[in-house]
């Protein structure tokens, strides 16, 4: 039986050793829309990661100080 993704929202995902998350807990994604920095930031923040641009920003700041 096929289900709509909207019907699955909020379902708990479990493994043999406990809960591992929930369905659709991440930021919204539209494959037709062009990805911008704000959306990237939301995705990286959701997964607790520093964006690839963080290293670029540090490098640019170091160059501007010299």
N, C-alpha and C positions, 0 to 999 in steps of 0.2 A: 504494500500500500504506500503510495506517495503522500507526503505531507508537505504543507507549506512551511517554509522556514519560520514564518510568524507563529505557527503553532508550536514550534520547538523552543521559542524564546523562553529563557528562565529554567529550562530543564537542567538538572544537575548531571555532570559527567562523572562517573565513578570508575575507579579501577579496583582491582582486587585488594589493594591496600588503603582504600579510602577515596574521598572526593578529590577531583583534580581541577574542577572549574565549572563554569556554566556556559550554555549555548548563547552566543550572540552577545557576550560581555565586552567585546572589543569596540573601538570606534567604528562608526558607519563607513562603508566603502562603496563607492560607485565606480564601476569599471569604465563607464562612459565619460566620467569627469576627469579633467586633467588634475593630476596630483600636485598640490602646492606645498610650500613649506609648513603652513599651519596644519594641514592634514598629516604630513610626515611627522611633525612634532607630536601630535596627538597619538599617533601609532607608536612611536618610540617611547613616549612617556608611559603609555599603557603597559608596555612590556618591560618597563624599568631600565631602558637602555639609553645611552647617550647617542645622539644623532651623529652621523658621519661628519656633519658640518661643525661639530664642536671642536675637532682638531683643526679645521680650517680657520675658525674664529680665533683660536689661541695663536696660531701661526701668524695671522694677520695682525693681531694685537702686538705680538713680539716684534714684528717688522716695523710697525708704526712707532714703537718706542725708541727705535734706533735711528 
